[in-house]
Amino acid sequence: MKTLFKIHQIKDIQSVKYAFRDYDFATNHGLSFADYAEVEHGELESEDFEGATYEETVINMLEYLYEKYNIGIDSYPRGMHSLSVSDIVQLNDTCYYCDFSGWKKM
């Protein structure tokens, strides 16, 4: 089964208070999906990331994407910075906020 992913990053990091900040700070300072742009998308084979539970499978996919988009500049699409705190990864219809430690389901 395929899982669609999208990576969203803040369009103008100078214009928002929560760029590169943790989820709690962001939600208390106006976190808005309207501040984000899609910078990458694709699909993953869900079977390649299977965990004992659905939640483990999701974490495995998120961690794979985090590693993939932090290896080197050649792995980033044009206009994308490395995957970092305050970025949002969407798996199918569910979004996850990249926090200082792990991911927050939105």
N, C-alpha and C positions, 0 to 999 in steps of 0.2 A: 504494500500500500504506500502511496506517495503522500508526503506531507509538504505542502507549499509553505515557503518562508518568504518573509519580507523583512528588510532591515530599514528602520527609520531613524534618521538623525536630525537634530535640531538645525533648522535652516539658517538661523542667524544667532550664533552663540552669544553675541554681544547684547542681544535684545531681551534675553530671558535671564532671570535670577537663578534658575535651577540648573543651568548647563553644568555638566560634570559633577552634579551633587547627588546625594542619596535620595531614595524614593520618598522617605518621610519629609525631607526638606522640600522636594519638588511638589509633593501633594499639598503642602502648606504654603507654597509660593506660586500657585497658579498653573500647575502642570496642565498642558493643553495639547491634544493631538494636533491641533491646528498649527502649532509651532514646528512641526516635524515635516520632513520630506522623505519619501521613499528613495533610498540610494542603491538598493540591491534587492534582487529577488531570485528565487529558484525553487528547486524541489529536492527533497531528501527521500531516500528509501527508508521508510519507518522500520523495516525489519533489520536494517544495519545498526540500529540504536536500541534494540529491545532491552528493557530492563525487567526486573521482577514485577514491577507495577507500571501503570500508565505514567505516573508522576516521574518515575525513574527514567522512562523512555524520553519524556519531554526534557528532563535535565540533561540527559546524554546528548540530545540534539542541540540544545542551547550551548552546552560547553563545546561541542564540536564547532559550531559556528563562531563562538568566541575565539577559539584557537585559530581557526582558519583565517579570520580577519584581523589577526594580530601577529602573523608570522613575518610579513615583510610588505613593503610598499607595493611590490608587483602583484600582490594578491588582492588589492583593493580596486574596485571599479573607479573610474574617473569621478572626482568630486566627493569621494568618501574618505573619511579619516578612519583610523583603526577603531574597531568596536570597543566602546568604552562606557563608563558610568554615564547614565542618563539617556543612552540609546535604547530603542525599543525594537525587540524582535517579535515578529508576528508569526506564529505557527498556525496555519489554516486560519481560523477566525479568532484565535486567542492571542492577546498581546502580553509580553513579558518585559518588564523594565530591568535594565542592567543596573544592579545595585553595587555598592562597594564590595559586598560579599554575597554572591549568588544572584538570584533573579526574583522579582516580585511579580506575581500574576496580577494583571490589571483588570 
